[in-house]
Amino acid sequence: MANSQGYLGVTLKLVTSARRTMPEPVTQQIVSPNRGYKACDRPVAQKKAKGTVFTEEDLQKFQQEYFGS
């Protein structure tokens, strides 16, 4: 068990030392476009209900021709 803890410590040192940080200008270029409003924050525009272009007679005629009833 002591041997596995030794390997863990060596592995953790290796992983933490291998990290590279990005230069600050590169980080700012990545972050700055993402600071605006998100889609979930935008107000939802209410859509107006559109009327149909078909009359009741057109719908009945279609139903008669298509369904045969």
N, C-alpha and C positions, 0 to 999 in steps of 0.2 A: 504494500500500500504506500509506503514511503517513497518507493521508486516512482509510482504513478504520479504522486504529488510533485516530484522533481520535474517530471516531464511536463506536467501542467504549467509549472512556473516558467520553464524554458519556452514553452509554446506561447504563453501569454506575453512574455517579454518580446518574442519574435513578432507577434501580431501587432502589439502596440508600437513597436519601434518601426514597423513597416508602413504605418499610416503616413499619408502625405496630406498636408492641408493645401487647399487651393489658395492662390493669391487673392487678396481682397478685391481687386478690380474684376477678376473673373467671377467671383462670388456675387458681386453687385450686378453684373450683367445677367446672371441667371435669375437673381431674386427680383430685380426691378420690374420686369414685365408681369410678374405674378402678384403685384401689390394692388391691382385694381379691384373693381367689384367682381365678385364671382357670379356665375349664372344664378345660383340659388339666392343671391342678395338682390337681384334686379326685380323691380316690380313687374308683375304679370299684367300684360295688356289684356283688357277684356275684349273678346271678339264679339262683334254684333252678329246676331242670328240673321242669316240670309234667308230670304223668302225663296220658295221654290218657283221654278219657271214653268212647271206643269200645272195644269188645272185639274180639278177633280175628275172631269170628264176624260182627260187624257190618261189619268191613272186607271180609271175604270176600263177604258178601252184596252190598255196594256194588259191589265189583269185578265180580261176576257180573251185576248189573243194568246197570251203567254201561258196562263194556267188553264184556260178552257172552261172556266166556271162562270 
